[in-house]
Amino acid sequence: MAQVVEKLRSYLLGWKGYFRLAQTPRIWRSLDKWIRRRLRMLHLRHWRRGKTIYRELLKLGATPGVAQSVAALSRRWWHNSLSAIHHVLTIAYFDRLGVPRLS
């Protein structure tokens, strides 16, 4: 994930610098949400199996119910990236990883 964030960081900072004068805060917020959802999906795809998803979510501080509900649908990565996982992989989590905010 560190490699993905490192490559993504250079692009996002470039976009932010290039388009900073644009008066489009709603578009920035929606793009921010989409990027974080995509990163959540990449986490789930990286973990792949339901057991691994369950174990890793518990390590990150998820409740057993949330981890079980996400792990039960282990192959529906895009669907799960918007479900209860957004309470575990929060904006603060991505800030710690170094993902810049656009909005």
N, C-alpha and C positions, 0 to 999 in steps of 0.2 A: 504494500500500500504506500510505503514511503516513496518508491520510485514513481508511482502514478501521481502522487501529490506533487512531487518535485517537477515533473514535466508539466502538469496542469497549472502549477503556480506561475510559471513563466508566461504561459498563454493568457491566463486571467489578468495578470498585472499589465500585460501589453494591451489587452482589450480595454481595461479600465483606464489606462493612460491615454489611449487613442480616442475613446468615446466619452471622456469625462465631462465634456462640455454639453453633451446631449441632455435635454430635459425629459428624460424617460425613466423616472424612478420605478414605475410599475413593471416595466420590462426588465430592469435590473433585478428587482425582487423575484420575479418569476424565473429568470435565468438562474439566480442563486438557488432557488428551491429545486429546480430541475437538476442542477449540478450535484447538490447534496443527495438527492434521491438516486441519481446514477451511481454515486460513490457508495451508498448503502447497498445498492444492487451488486456492485462489484465485490463488496465484502461477502455477501451471501454466496455469490458464485465462487469465490475463492474457498469458502468453507465447504461447499458442495453438499455434503451428506447431512441428514437430519440430526444425527448424533453430534457431529462436529458443530453444527449451528447452535444446538442446544448448549453444549459445553462452553463455546466461546461467548455466547450471550450472557450466560451466568457469570463468566469471568469479568465481563464488562459491567455487571451490576444489574442485570435484568431480573425481574421476578421469575420464578419457575413457570408461572402461568403464561407470561408473555413469551418466554423462551420456548415453551412447548407449542404455543399457537403458531409461532413463526416456523419452528422446526417441522411441524406437521405438514406444512405446505412447502417443503424444502426446494422443490423444482420450480416454484412460481416466484422467481427472483424479483421481477418488476412489480408484481402485485404485493409481495411482502415488503418491498422497499418503502411502501406508503402505509403499511399497517402499523402495528404496535412497535415496530423496531425503531421508529423515529423518536420514541421516548428513551431509547438506549443510546443510539448513535445520534446525538443531538448536535446542534450548531456548535456548542462549546467543545464537543469532542473533535469536530473537524477544525476548529480554531487551534486546538492543541496539536493537531497533525500539521498545521501550517497552511491550510486552504484559505486563501484570501477571500474576503467578502466583497461582493460587487456593489451591494446597496449600502 
